Amino acid sequence: MAHTSYPQSYYAASANPVPDRPELNGEVETDVCIVGAGYTGLSTALFLLESGFKVSIVEAAKVGFGASGRNGGQIVNSYSRDIDVIERTVGPKQAQLLGQMAFEGGRIIRERVAKYNIQCDLKDGGVFAANTDKHMKHLESQKKLWERFGHTQLELMDAKRIREVVGTDNYVGGMLDMSGGHIHPLNLALGEAAAVESLGGIIYEQSPAIRIDRGANPVVHTPKGRVKAKFVVVAGNAYLGDLIPELSAKSMPCGTQVITTEPLSAELAKSLLPTDYCVEDCNYLLDYYRLSGDNRLIFGGGVVYGARDPADIESIIRPNMLKTFPQLKDVKIDYAWTGNFLLTLSRLPQVGRLGDNIYYSQGCSGHGVTYTHLAGKVLAEALRGQAERFDAFAELPHYPFPGGRLFRVPFTAMGAWYYSMRDKLGF
Ligand SMILES: Cc1cc2nc3c(=O)[nH]c(=O)nc-3n(C[C@H](O)[C@H](O)[C@H](O)COP(=O)(O)OP(=O)(O)OC[C@H]3O[C@@H](n4cnc5c(N)ncnc54)[C@H](O)[C@@H]3O)c2cc1C
């Protein structure tokens, strides 16, 4: 079987030392077998190991191979769809529980970084940038909404104030969340994997789960081995394929692209983002950007429904970067890559249990750095028998994509067109 390595991203090029991990050969037994070593799998493993469970992870490629090692690195709180939508969908009690958890993932990341001394360039401060007055009104109501659930560290910014933190005239205002921030995402995953191993967890790489025997004693099969476990946690997200057909019908992998400039002079970097916060705008097809630890601009955006790799990433993303920062017109792009996140129709995470002992969490629809860390905690609580917070997620309704699986791509591509028109026209 082919050895799958990291894409040629800035993160892979600047990763902390990556140890070789074994492929699974033969049969092993454990309490919990986790499928996938992204943030969901690693966070779940850490919480379980800290509670005394034996844990093995099977990873199809390498730790952080998926979205967790390729993302924009932005610690964005809350969910891809906000709590008011949850409230309208499932009522106030469940919304209260989910609302209280909306900022917990960012705290978990900071605790992990501190406790396990993870070197991942963690910086505080995230900006939601408003391109239009309508966006600004949305941010004002979002602030009120989040404050209702106890999240009070938010600052609204007018056009003058946002200009102090983002060096462009494109925005009419914004909102600063000091509990947001940014990280080197692959180094966070690698640090978490090392923490898993320091607690006795085992990670097998190049070991895709190709079949799961369900029932009282589930078994996860890989090409050369199998893991017998009391519980299985499925954390393969957009890279899972059709391993669990019930899940793939209600979710769709989507690609988003990231470019990274050559290192900028300290002066130029400071003129773009004087306070080193990360930024995402409020468009549905949003731009997101930040500085790296070595003063490059990392700029992402674009969505390819159905997760096909676009031929020339730089030509898609660079024009957006220059619209925001025309002063970068002569700057070279050193890296360009794509990665897949998993979209659900509601844009809310898909969480649940198959039978008594196979758990899953996936589909956080593009905003997953914080949610996946929370998901690990909530899944571990459920395996320990405290399922109240898990149930609050598991009860969120999910629907198959209209037109069935074969029509998912064209239908939602229409949706993307609609939203991009909406962004352009400002309604
Ligand atoms: C380009 C990009 C930019 C993004 N930017 C941001 C951002 O700035 N902020 C934010 O909040 N969110 C962002 N996201 C989303 C966020 O990165 C994801 O939501 C999150 O990382 C998902 O983590 P995960 O562990 O669930 O999945 P993944 O990180 O994708 O991990 C899944 C892992 O499972 C493995 N796997 C799959 N199938 C199998 C199998 N059968 N057997 C064994 N292993 C398997 C894969 O190889 C992979 O390593 C971005 C996503 C992308 C793609």
The ligand as a Tripos MOL2 file, in Angstrom:
@<TRIPOS>MOLECULE
LIG
   53    58     1     0     0
SMALL
NO_CHARGES

@<TRIPOS>ATOM
      1 C1         -7.9080   24.5230    4.2900 C.3       1 LIG1
      2 C2         -8.7450   24.5390    5.5370 C.ar      1 LIG1
      3 C3         -8.7540   25.6840    6.3350 C.ar      1 LIG1
      4 C4         -9.4880   25.6980    7.5200 C.ar      1 LIG1
      5 N1         -9.3510   26.7730    8.3490 N.ar      1 LIG1
      6 C5         -9.9430   26.7440    9.5600 C.ar      1 LIG1
      7 C6         -9.6930   27.7650   10.4880 C.ar      1 LIG1
      8 O1         -8.8740   28.6570   10.2600 O.2       1 LIG1
      9 N2        -10.3690   27.7400   11.6660 N.ar      1 LIG1
     10 C7        -11.2520   26.7400   11.9670 C.ar      1 LIG1
     11 O2        -11.8640   26.7590   13.0290 O.2       1 LIG1
     12 N3        -11.4480   25.7110   11.1210 N.ar      1 LIG1
     13 C8        -10.8020   25.6710    9.9450 C.ar      1 LIG1
     14 N4        -10.9560   24.6170    9.1130 N.ar      1 LIG1
     15 C9        -11.7070   23.4480    9.5830 C.3       1 LIG1
     16 C10       -10.9090   22.6050   10.5730 C.3       1 LIG1
     17 O3         -9.5730   22.4880   10.1460 O.3       1 LIG1
     18 C11       -11.5450   21.2180   10.6810 C.3       1 LIG1
     19 O4        -12.8880   21.3840   11.0630 O.3       1 LIG1
     20 C12       -10.8760   20.3270   11.7140 C.3       1 LIG1
     21 O5         -9.4810   20.3260   11.5940 O.3       1 LIG1
     22 C13       -11.4130   18.9020   11.5630 C.3       1 LIG1
     23 O6        -10.6840   18.0480   12.4050 O.3       1 LIG1
     24 P1        -10.9950   16.5010   12.3810 P.3       1 LIG1
     25 O7        -10.0460   15.8510   13.3190 O.co2     1 LIG1
     26 O8        -12.4380   16.2710   12.6350 O.co2     1 LIG1
     27 O9        -10.7210   16.0460   10.8850 O.3       1 LIG1
     28 P2         -9.3330   15.9540   10.0910 P.3       1 LIG1
     29 O10        -8.3380   16.8890   10.6280 O.co2     1 LIG1
     30 O11        -9.6390   16.0260    8.6520 O.co2     1 LIG1
     31 O12        -8.7790   14.5210   10.4740 O.3       1 LIG1
     32 C14        -9.3480   13.3290   10.0140 C.3       1 LIG1
     33 C15        -8.2310   12.2910   10.0090 C.3       1 LIG1
     34 O13        -8.8200   11.0040    9.8390 O.3       1 LIG1
     35 C16        -8.0230   10.2600    8.9490 C.3       1 LIG1
     36 N5         -8.8870    9.2430    8.3550 N.ar      1 LIG1
     37 C17        -9.9370    9.4120    7.5280 C.ar      1 LIG1
     38 N6        -10.4860    8.2320    7.2110 N.ar      1 LIG1
     39 C18        -9.7870    7.2860    7.8770 C.ar      1 LIG1
     40 C19        -9.8680    5.8830    7.9390 C.ar      1 LIG1
     41 N7        -10.7820    5.1890    7.2570 N.pl3     1 LIG1
     42 N8         -8.9830    5.2220    8.7340 N.ar      1 LIG1
     43 C20        -8.0350    5.8930    9.4430 C.ar      1 LIG1
     44 N9         -7.9190    7.2430    9.3980 N.ar      1 LIG1
     45 C21        -8.7800    7.9360    8.6360 C.ar      1 LIG1
     46 C22        -7.4970   11.2830    7.9590 C.3       1 LIG1
     47 O14        -6.3330   10.8120    7.3050 O.3       1 LIG1
     48 C23        -7.2590   12.4660    8.8440 C.3       1 LIG1
     49 O15        -5.9320   12.5110    9.3660 O.3       1 LIG1
     50 C24       -10.2660   24.5790    7.8960 C.ar      1 LIG1
     51 C25       -10.3050   23.4500    7.0770 C.ar      1 LIG1
     52 C26        -9.5400   23.4160    5.9250 C.ar      1 LIG1
     53 C27        -9.5560   22.1900    5.0750 C.3       1 LIG1
@<TRIPOS>BOND
     1     1     2 1
     2     2     3 ar
     3     2    52 ar
     4     3     4 ar
     5     4     5 ar
     6     4    50 ar
     7     5     6 ar
     8     6     7 ar
     9     6    13 1
    10     7     8 2
    11     7     9 ar
    12     9    10 ar
    13    10    11 2
    14    10    12 ar
    15    12    13 ar
    16    13    14 ar
    17    14    15 1
    18    14    50 ar
    19    15    16 1
    20    16    17 1
    21    16    18 1
    22    18    19 1
    23    18    20 1
    24    20    21 1
    25    20    22 1
    26    22    23 1
    27    23    24 1
    28    24    25 2
    29    24    26 1
    30    24    27 1
    31    27    28 1
    32    28    29 2
    33    28    30 1
    34    28    31 1
    35    31    32 1
    36    32    33 1
    37    33    34 1
    38    33    48 1
    39    34    35 1
    40    35    36 1
    41    35    46 1
    42    36    37 ar
    43    36    45 ar
    44    37    38 ar
    45    38    39 ar
    46    39    40 ar
    47    39    45 ar
    48    40    41 1
    49    40    42 ar
    50    42    43 ar
    51    43    44 ar
    52    44    45 ar
    53    46    47 1
    54    46    48 1
    55    48    49 1
    56    50    51 ar
    57    51    52 ar
    58    52    53 1
@<TRIPOS>SUBSTRUCTURE
     1 LIG1         1 GROUP 0 **** ****
